[in-house]
């Protein structure tokens, strides 16, 4: 909906809003001292790399996992190395009660939640004609319902606190149709959470920021098939997959005070794969 010239001239009550009282020094803007960050899918891959990034920048981190309990020992290791509070929690993000209970446990242990990174996801690489309805529902329950549930219940906390920051992990596949990985349902789930995040950025504008990260091919256990990897080599401008260390800085930027004027953004990190 567009505004007419008469409406454009009207001064909105309470505007302009003040600039946040954050450090002027750019390196200090990236410091996460005293912040509490929740990361889902934190046992491995991008989720664990992001957890590392937060702890390395002095945040306390709650690492959520479901099937991979390696998160427990990894959380202890990060705590020992950096001297910060880092705990692992087993949470099935497709279960509303487990998400609510997980958030309450984090609040009991840490006192607040400043940043929530909805990163957990899954993919079943099958064309839709070969995929069972059970496989379809499983992907939807994790990739879509999981993000919605996490957003709904942590959003209540953000609103009560008066501040918060949600970061959603999507995929470059939400931006192109001809992804050669036989993952039509996965691609659709990522398109959903991308637009969901943008809508939340507007809905939550009075108390929280929301941004989306859309990774391309990264070398993780959840990574692409050999054919998909070869396609990454062929199509990505940089001619390779990404290493998870190459995406840590982006999540830190979005989580930190360096990005206080950034919301509703969808940042693609794909080595130039989706370039025209």
C-alpha positions in Angstrom: 0.0 0.0 0.0 1.5 3.4 -1.0 1.0 6.7 0.7 -0.1 9.9 -1.0 2.0 13.1 -0.8 -0.3 14.5 1.9 0.3 11.5 4.1 4.0 11.6 3.5 4.2 15.1 5.1 2.6 14.0 8.4 5.0 13.5 11.3 4.4 10.2 13.0 4.1 10.3 16.7 7.2 9.0 18.5 9.4 9.4 15.3 12.2 9.6 14.5 13.3 7.0 17.0 16.7 7.6 18.7 19.8 5.9 17.5 20.8 3.0 19.8 23.4 3.8 22.4 26.0 1.4 21.1 29.8 1.7 20.8 31.3 3.8 18.1 34.3 1.5 17.8 33.5 -1.1 15.3 35.3 -3.9 17.0 33.5 -3.2 20.2 30.2 -3.3 18.3 30.9 -7.0 17.6 31.5 -7.9 21.2 28.7 -10.0 22.7 29.7 -9.6 26.4 26.8 -10.4 28.7 24.5 -11.5 25.9 22.6 -14.8 25.9 22.3 -16.6 22.6 20.3 -19.7 21.7 21.3 -21.7 18.7 19.2 -24.6 17.3 20.8 -27.4 15.4 24.0 -26.6 17.3 25.6 -30.0 17.4 27.4 -29.8 14.1 27.8 -27.9 10.8 26.8 -24.3 10.6 25.0 -24.4 14.0 28.1 -25.4 15.8 30.2 -22.9 13.9 27.8 -20.2 14.9 27.9 -21.3 18.5 31.7 -21.0 18.3 31.4 -17.5 16.9 29.1 -16.3 19.7 31.4 -17.7 22.4 34.5 -16.4 20.7 32.8 -12.9 20.9 32.2 -13.4 24.6 28.5 -14.5 24.6 26.9 -17.1 26.8 25.3 -19.8 24.6 22.5 -22.3 24.9 23.1 -25.0 22.3 19.9 -26.9 21.3 20.2 -30.3 19.7 17.8 -33.2 19.1 19.4 -36.4 17.7 23.1 -35.6 18.0 24.2 -35.5 21.7 27.7 -34.5 20.7 26.4 -31.1 21.5 26.8 -31.9 25.2 30.6 -32.5 25.1 31.0 -29.6 22.6 29.3 -27.2 24.9 31.5 -28.2 27.8 34.6 -27.8 25.6 33.6 -24.3 24.6 32.9 -23.4 28.2 36.3 -24.7 29.3 38.2 -22.9 26.6 36.5 -19.5 26.9 35.4 -19.5 30.5 31.8 -18.7 29.6 28.5 -20.3 30.4 27.6 -22.7 27.6 25.0 -25.4 28.0 23.4 -28.1 25.8 19.7 -28.8 25.7 17.8 -31.6 24.0 14.8 -30.0 22.3 12.7 -31.4 19.4 11.8 -28.1 17.7 8.8 -29.7 16.0 7.1 -30.3 19.4 5.4 -27.2 20.8 5.7 -28.3 24.4 9.4 -29.1 24.0 10.1 -25.7 22.5 8.3 -23.9 25.4 10.0 -26.1 28.0 13.4 -25.5 26.3 12.9 -21.7 26.4 11.9 -21.8 30.0 15.0 -23.9 30.9 17.2 -21.4 29.2 15.5 -18.5 31.1 15.9 -20.4 34.3 19.6 -21.0 33.7 20.6 -17.7 32.0 17.9 -15.2 33.1 17.1 -13.9 29.6 17.5 -14.5 25.8 19.0 -11.7 23.7 19.4 -13.6 20.4 17.7 -16.7 19.1 19.2 -18.4 16.0 16.7 -20.7 14.4 19.2 -22.8 12.5 18.0 -26.4 12.7 16.8 -28.1 9.5 16.8 -31.2 7.5 16.6 -32.4 3.9 15.3 -35.5 2.1 16.8 -35.6 -1.4 14.0 -37.1 -3.4 11.7 -35.8 -6.2 8.2 -35.3 -5.0 6.9 -38.3 -7.0 9.3 -40.5 -5.1 8.9 -39.0 -1.7 6.4 -40.4 0.8 3.9 -38.3 2.6 5.7 -39.2 5.9 8.9 -37.8 4.5 7.2 -34.7 3.3 5.6 -34.1 6.7 8.9 -34.7 8.5 10.6 -31.9 6.5 7.7 -29.6 7.1 7.6 -30.3 10.8 11.3 -29.4 11.3 12.0 -26.8 8.6 8.7 -24.9 8.8 6.9 -25.8 12.0 10.1 -25.8 14.0 11.0 -22.2 12.9 7.4 -21.0 13.5 7.2 -22.6 17.0 10.6 -21.2 18.0 9.6 -17.7 16.7 6.2 -17.8 18.4 7.5 -18.7 21.9 10.8 -16.7 21.9 8.8 -13.8 20.4 6.8 -13.7 23.6 10.0 -13.4 25.6 11.3 -10.7 23.3 8.1 -8.7 23.6 8.1 -8.9 27.4 11.8 -7.9 27.5 11.2 -5.1 25.1 14.2 -6.2 23.0 15.3 -9.3 21.0 17.0 -10.6 17.9 15.8 -13.5 15.7 18.1 -14.9 13.0 16.6 -17.6 10.7 18.8 -20.0 8.6 17.1 -20.4 5.2 18.9 -21.4 2.0 19.9 -20.0 -1.4 17.4 -22.6 -2.8 14.6 -20.2 -1.7 15.8 -17.8 -4.4 16.0 -20.0 -7.4 13.9 -22.7 -9.0 16.5 -24.8 -10.9 18.3 -26.1 -7.9 19.7 -29.4 -9.2 19.4 -31.4 -6.0 16.0 -33.1 -6.2 14.7 -31.3 -3.1 11.4 -29.6 -4.1 10.0 -29.9 -0.6 13.1 -28.7 1.1 13.3 -25.7 -1.3 9.7 -24.8 -0.5 10.3 -25.0 3.2 13.1 -22.5 2.9 11.1 -20.2 0.8 8.4 -20.2 3.5 10.8 -19.3 6.4 12.5 -16.6 4.3 9.2 -14.8 3.8 8.0 -15.6 7.3 11.1 -13.9 8.7 10.5 -10.8 6.6 6.9 -10.6 7.8 8.1 -11.0 11.4 10.6 -8.1 11.0 7.6 -5.8 10.4 5.3 -7.4 13.0 8.0 -7.2 15.7 9.4 -3.8 14.7 8.6 -2.3 18.1 10.7 -4.7 20.1 12.9 -7.0 18.0 14.9 -7.4 14.9 14.6 -10.3 12.5 17.0 -11.3 9.7 17.6 -14.3 7.4 20.8 -16.0 6.3 20.6 -18.0 3.1 23.7 -20.3 2.7 24.6 -22.1 -0.5 26.7 -25.3 -0.6 28.7 -25.7 2.6 30.8 -28.7 3.5 28.8 -30.2 6.4 27.4 -33.6 7.3 24.1 -32.4 6.0 25.7 -31.3 2.8 24.7 -32.1 -0.8 25.1 -35.3 -2.7 28.2 -35.9 -4.9 26.2 -34.6 -7.9 25.2 -31.6 -6.0 28.7 -30.8 -4.9 29.9 -31.1 -8.5 27.2 -28.6 -9.4 28.5 -26.3 -6.8 32.0 -26.4 -8.3 30.5 -25.7 -11.7 28.0 -23.0 -10.9 29.5 -21.1 -7.9 31.6 -18.2 -9.1 34.2 -19.2 -6.5 34.3 -22.8 -7.8 34.0 -24.6 -4.5 31.9 -25.2 -1.5 32.0 -22.9 1.5 33.8 -23.8 4.8 31.7 -23.1 7.9 34.3 -20.7 9.2 33.4 -18.4 6.3 29.8 -17.8 7.6 30.5 -17.3 11.3 31.2 -13.6 10.8 27.8 -12.9 9.2 25.9 -14.5 12.0 28.0 -12.5 14.5 27.3 -9.3 12.6 23.5 -9.9 12.7 23.6 -11.0 16.3 25.7 -8.0 17.5 25.3 -4.3 17.9 27.1 -3.9 14.5 23.8 -4.5 12.8 21.4 -2.4 14.8 20.0 -0.8 11.6 19.6 -4.2 9.9 16.2 -6.0 10.0 14.1 -7.8 7.4 17.3 -8.6 5.4 18.0 -11.9 3.7 21.7 -12.3 3.1 22.9 -14.9 0.6 26.2 -16.6 1.2 26.7 -19.0 -1.7 30.0 -18.2 -3.4 28.1 -16.5 -6.2 25.9 -19.5 -7.2 22.7 -17.6 -7.7 24.2 -14.8 -9.8 22.3 -14.4 -13.1 
